[in-house]
């Protein structure tokens, strides 16, 4: 009995099948999952740097920590923790129809804190933005006092975005070392203004 000889078509078909399986594996392994498809698109920068996303332009000039805060509109914020006061300028970049600073968060470790809306007009939180003319003023975050002395405070992140849901949109991300900042007894904030100071 004679052995069958290998036909070049069989070899080519086998090689083609291997190539198709390898390509299918690469596609399956590199295709983003649902969470990755919906994740915000981070735009990273430093304090004092102007950062631009799809429809947001932001500059964070200063970060302070205080035991109490007095807003320009007379609102006073005593707390059992501390206040992190962020001085920022934020504007819309492309379109300002219904666009607000709806996402202002401070992430410390695995916990995220929203900017307080209690100061009302004494803060730029939730302010409607205009194209090319920034709102300049404070954002105020109330945190537990013990948090700023922990290791997570060294690598905190300030996150800003238009509207309240930054999925699949730009997210301004600025690292903040809360651990190295001195805690003041009181911080008095300036009135939010259109334009820069």
C-alpha positions as CSV (number, residue, x, y, z in Angstrom):
1,X,0.0,0.0,0.0
2,X,1.4,3.4,-1.0
3,X,1.2,6.4,1.2
4,X,-0.8,9.4,0.0
5,X,1.4,12.3,-1.0
6,X,0.7,15.8,0.4
7,X,-1.0,18.0,-2.0
8,X,0.1,21.7,-2.1
9,X,-3.6,22.7,-1.8
10,X,-4.0,20.8,1.5
11,X,-0.9,22.6,2.9
12,X,-2.2,26.0,1.7
13,X,-5.6,25.3,3.2
14,X,-4.1,24.3,6.5
15,X,-1.8,27.4,6.5
16,X,-4.8,29.6,5.6
17,X,-6.8,28.1,8.5
18,X,-4.0,28.8,10.9
19,X,-3.7,32.4,9.7
20,X,-7.5,32.9,10.1
21,X,-7.5,31.5,13.6
22,X,-4.5,33.7,14.7
23,X,-6.2,36.8,13.2
24,X,-9.5,35.9,14.9
25,X,-7.7,35.5,18.2
26,X,-6.0,38.9,17.8
27,X,-9.3,40.6,17.0
28,X,-11.0,38.9,20.0
29,X,-8.2,39.8,22.3
30,X,-7.9,43.5,21.3
31,X,-11.6,44.4,20.8
32,X,-12.6,46.7,23.6
33,X,-15.2,45.4,26.1
34,X,-18.4,47.3,26.9
35,X,-16.7,49.1,29.8
36,X,-13.7,50.2,27.7
37,X,-16.1,51.4,24.9
38,X,-18.0,53.6,27.3
39,X,-15.1,54.9,29.4
40,X,-14.2,58.6,29.5
41,X,-11.3,59.7,27.4
42,X,-8.8,61.2,29.9
43,X,-6.9,64.4,29.1
44,X,-4.1,64.6,31.6
45,X,-2.2,67.6,32.7
46,X,-0.8,69.5,35.7
47,X,-1.8,72.4,37.9
48,X,-1.6,75.7,36.0
49,X,-1.8,74.0,32.6
50,X,-4.7,74.7,30.2
51,X,-6.2,71.4,29.1
52,X,-8.6,71.0,26.2
53,X,-11.0,68.1,25.6
54,X,-13.8,67.7,23.0
55,X,-16.0,70.4,24.5
56,X,-14.2,71.6,27.6
57,X,-11.2,73.8,28.2
58,X,-10.0,74.0,31.9
59,X,-7.2,75.4,33.9
60,X,-6.7,74.6,37.6
61,X,-4.6,77.3,39.3
62,X,-4.5,76.4,42.9
63,X,-5.7,73.8,45.5
64,X,-6.0,74.6,49.2
65,X,-7.3,72.7,52.2
66,X,-9.2,74.3,55.1
67,X,-11.2,73.4,58.2
68,X,-13.9,75.8,57.1
69,X,-14.7,77.8,54.1
70,X,-16.5,81.2,53.5
71,X,-17.9,81.7,50.0
72,X,-18.1,85.1,48.3
73,X,-21.9,85.0,48.5
74,X,-21.8,84.7,52.4
75,X,-22.3,81.0,52.6
76,X,-20.1,79.4,55.3
77,X,-19.2,75.8,55.4
78,X,-18.2,74.4,58.7
79,X,-17.5,70.7,58.6
80,X,-16.3,67.8,60.8
81,X,-13.8,67.0,58.1
82,X,-11.9,69.4,55.8
83,X,-12.7,71.4,52.6
84,X,-10.5,71.0,49.5
85,X,-10.9,74.3,47.6
86,X,-9.9,74.3,43.9
87,X,-9.5,77.6,42.0
88,X,-10.3,76.8,38.3
89,X,-11.3,78.4,35.0
90,X,-13.6,76.3,32.8
91,X,-15.2,77.0,29.4
92,X,-17.0,75.2,26.6
93,X,-14.9,74.6,23.6
94,X,-17.2,73.9,20.7
95,X,-20.9,74.3,21.7
96,X,-22.4,75.8,24.8
97,X,-26.1,74.9,24.2
98,X,-27.1,73.3,27.5
99,X,-23.5,72.6,28.5
100,X,-22.6,72.8,32.2
101,X,-19.8,71.8,34.5
102,X,-21.8,68.9,35.7
103,X,-18.9,66.6,36.6
104,X,-16.4,68.0,39.1
105,X,-15.0,65.2,41.2
106,X,-12.0,64.6,43.5
107,X,-10.8,61.0,43.5
108,X,-8.8,59.9,46.5
109,X,-7.9,56.3,46.4
110,X,-11.0,54.3,45.4
111,X,-13.4,56.9,46.6
112,X,-14.7,59.8,44.5
113,X,-16.1,63.1,46.0
114,X,-18.4,65.5,44.1
115,X,-18.0,69.2,44.3
116,X,-20.5,70.7,46.8
117,X,-23.4,72.6,45.3
118,X,-24.3,74.0,48.8
119,X,-22.3,77.3,48.2
120,X,-24.7,78.0,45.3
121,X,-23.5,81.1,43.3
122,X,-20.3,81.1,45.4
123,X,-19.0,78.1,43.3
124,X,-18.6,77.2,39.6
125,X,-20.0,73.7,40.2
126,X,-22.9,73.0,37.8
127,X,-22.5,76.5,36.2
128,X,-23.6,76.6,32.5
129,X,-20.6,77.2,30.3
130,X,-20.1,79.5,27.4
131,X,-17.8,79.0,24.4
132,X,-14.5,80.8,24.7
133,X,-15.4,82.7,27.9
134,X,-14.5,80.7,31.0
135,X,-16.2,80.7,34.4
136,X,-13.4,81.4,36.9
137,X,-13.9,80.6,40.5
138,X,-13.8,78.0,43.3
139,X,-14.9,74.4,43.5
140,X,-15.3,73.0,47.0
141,X,-15.0,69.4,48.1
142,X,-15.9,68.2,51.6
143,X,-13.7,65.2,52.7
144,X,-13.1,63.3,55.9
145,X,-10.2,64.9,57.8
146,X,-8.3,61.6,58.2
147,X,-8.3,61.1,54.4
148,X,-5.7,63.8,53.7
149,X,-3.1,62.2,55.9
150,X,-3.3,58.8,54.3
151,X,-1.2,57.4,51.4
152,X,-4.1,57.8,48.9
153,X,-4.0,61.6,49.4
154,X,-0.6,61.7,47.7
155,X,-2.1,60.6,44.4
156,X,-5.5,62.2,44.4
157,X,-7.0,63.3,41.0
158,X,-9.2,66.2,40.2
159,X,-11.7,65.2,37.4
160,X,-13.7,67.7,35.3
161,X,-16.1,67.2,32.5
162,X,-19.1,68.8,30.8
163,X,-22.5,67.4,31.8
164,X,-23.0,64.8,34.6
165,X,-22.0,61.7,32.6
166,X,-18.5,61.8,31.0
167,X,-18.8,58.3,29.3
168,X,-17.3,58.3,25.9
169,X,-16.3,62.0,26.3
170,X,-13.3,64.0,27.4
171,X,-12.4,63.9,31.1
172,X,-9.9,66.5,32.4
173,X,-7.6,64.8,34.9
174,X,-5.2,66.7,37.1
175,X,-3.1,65.0,39.8
176,X,-3.1,66.6,43.2
177,X,-0.9,65.8,46.2
178,X,-3.3,66.5,49.1
179,X,-0.8,65.0,51.6
180,X,1.7,67.8,51.0
181,X,-0.7,70.7,51.4
182,X,-1.0,72.6,54.7
183,X,-4.4,72.7,56.4
184,X,-5.6,76.3,56.9
185,X,-8.2,77.2,59.5
186,X,-10.4,79.1,57.1
187,X,-10.4,79.9,53.3
188,X,-12.4,82.8,51.9
189,X,-13.1,82.4,48.2
190,X,-13.5,85.0,45.5
191,X,-16.7,85.5,43.6
192,X,-17.0,83.4,40.4
193,X,-16.6,85.6,37.3
194,X,-16.8,85.3,33.6
195,X,-13.3,85.6,32.1
196,X,-10.0,85.2,33.9
197,X,-8.6,87.0,36.9
